[in-house]
Amino acid sequence: VSIRGNDRCEPLPSGYYGNSFAVPAVISKAKVLCESPLEYAVKLVKEAREKLNEEYVRSVTDLMVIKGRPKFVGSSANWLVANTMRTGLEKVDFGWGVPMFAGVMSTPINPTSTFSRFRDVMAVPLWLPSSAMSRFEKEVQRLVGDGCLNNATAGMRSML
């Protein structure tokens, strides 16, 4: 979760440049996560985001000073979700006009999903194992109904 622009944290000092983020976490048993509907996972993500406040950031900072900065090792047991909607990438012009798409194309950590502005909608590319795509599509279909998924251009497909 980005600390920049987070209304639950003090603003970063003037002159600070770069990224600043914290990784709040929630825990779930794998069986419960796999057997529960998508709402369960969404609830966990919301709980993690709500943890991020000034006290949490200071606590994590103190822990890193005391124990040393841990290495984040990406694995299939982790799923990184990043909201890049406020980066302004969709406005960047290198001289050849407005971009068709502006966002993170890949990361060193997989699986990863990023939210990016795409014209007048939010694009959410997902990296999921092909074995998970069928279940994911069923869950989204259950949540949104037939509305957007009947449109041939809006259907989900695995890019693997």
C-alpha positions in Angstrom: 0.0 0.0 0.0 1.4 3.3 -1.0 2.1 5.7 1.9 2.2 8.7 -0.5 -1.2 10.3 -0.5 -2.6 8.0 2.2 -4.9 10.1 4.3 -4.2 7.9 7.4 -0.5 8.8 7.4 1.3 12.1 7.8 2.5 13.5 4.5 6.1 12.6 3.5 8.7 15.3 4.2 9.1 18.0 1.5 11.8 17.1 -0.9 11.3 13.3 -0.5 11.5 11.6 -3.9 10.8 8.0 -4.6 8.5 5.3 -3.6 7.3 4.6 -0.1 5.1 1.7 0.7 4.2 -0.8 3.4 3.0 -4.3 3.0 0.3 -5.0 5.6 -0.7 -8.6 5.7 -3.5 -10.8 6.7 -3.4 -14.5 7.3 -5.7 -17.2 6.1 -5.5 -21.0 6.0 -5.0 -22.0 2.4 -7.9 -24.4 2.5 -10.3 -21.7 3.8 -9.1 -19.3 1.1 -9.4 -21.8 -1.7 -12.8 -23.0 -0.6 -14.3 -19.6 0.1 -16.0 -17.3 -2.4 -14.1 -14.3 -3.8 -15.8 -12.0 -1.2 -13.7 -13.7 1.5 -10.4 -12.7 -0.2 -11.7 -9.2 -0.9 -12.5 -8.8 2.8 -9.0 -9.9 3.7 -7.5 -7.3 1.3 -9.7 -4.6 2.8 -8.6 -5.6 6.3 -5.0 -5.4 5.3 -5.4 -1.9 3.7 -7.2 -0.6 6.8 -4.2 -1.6 8.9 -2.0 1.0 7.2 -1.9 4.0 9.4 0.8 6.2 11.0 1.3 3.8 13.9 1.6 0.8 11.6 4.2 2.4 9.4 6.3 3.5 12.4 6.0 0.1 13.9 7.2 -1.6 10.7 10.0 1.0 10.5 11.1 0.2 14.0 11.0 -3.6 13.3 13.2 -3.2 10.2 15.7 -1.2 12.2 15.8 -3.8 15.0 15.7 -7.0 12.9 17.1 -5.7 9.6 15.2 -5.2 6.4 13.8 -8.6 5.2 14.0 -9.7 1.6 10.7 -10.0 -0.1 10.8 -13.3 -2.0 8.1 -13.7 -4.6 6.6 -17.1 -4.8 3.4 -18.6 -6.0 2.1 -18.4 -2.4 2.1 -14.6 -2.7 -0.1 -12.4 -4.9 1.0 -8.8 -5.2 -1.7 -6.3 -6.0 -0.7 -2.7 -6.8 -3.0 0.3 -7.6 -1.2 2.4 -10.2 -4.3 4.5 -11.0 -2.9 7.8 -9.6 0.6 7.7 -11.2 -0.4 9.9 -14.1 1.2 7.5 -16.6 -1.9 7.8 -18.9 -0.9 11.5 -19.4 2.8 11.0 -20.3 3.5 12.1 -23.8 6.8 11.2 -25.4 6.0 13.1 -28.5 3.8 10.6 -30.3 0.5 11.4 -28.6 -1.7 10.0 -25.9 -0.8 6.4 -24.9 -3.2 3.6 -25.8 -2.3 2.0 -22.4 0.0 3.1 -19.6 0.7 0.8 -16.8 3.0 -1.9 -15.4 3.5 -4.6 -18.0 5.5 -7.0 -15.8 7.1 -7.2 -12.4 9.9 -9.3 -10.9 7.3 -10.7 -8.4 4.6 -13.0 -9.8 1.7 -13.4 -9.5 1.0 -9.6 -9.7 -2.0 -7.5 -10.6 -2.0 -3.8 -11.2 -4.9 -1.4 -11.5 -4.3 1.1 -14.3 -6.4 3.8 -16.0 -7.4 2.7 -19.5 -9.4 5.3 -21.4 -12.6 5.7 -19.3 -12.3 2.4 -17.4 -10.0 0.7 -15.0 -7.9 -2.1 -16.4 -6.9 -4.9 -14.0 -4.5 -7.3 -15.7 -4.2 -10.6 -13.8 -1.4 -13.1 -13.7 -2.9 -16.4 -12.5 -2.0 -20.0 -13.3 -4.2 -21.4 -16.1 -5.6 -23.9 -13.6 -7.1 -21.0 -11.6 -8.7 -19.1 -14.5 -11.8 -21.2 -14.7 -12.6 -20.8 -11.0 -11.8 -17.1 -11.1 -14.1 -16.5 -14.1 -16.9 -18.4 -12.3 -16.4 -16.2 -9.2 -16.5 -13.0 -11.1 -19.5 -14.1 -13.1 -21.3 -14.9 -9.8 -20.4 -11.4 -8.5 -21.3 -9.3 -11.5 -23.9 -11.5 -13.1 -24.3 -11.7 -16.8 -23.8 -7.9 -17.3 -20.3 -7.4 -18.6 -19.2 -11.0 -19.2 -21.6 -11.6 -22.1 -19.9 -9.0 -24.1 -17.4 -10.8 -26.4 -14.7 -8.1 -25.9 -15.0 -8.1 -22.1 -14.6 -11.9 -21.6 -11.7 -13.2 -19.6 -9.1 -15.4 -21.1 -5.8 -16.8 -20.0 -2.8 -15.3 -21.7 -0.6 -18.3 -21.0 
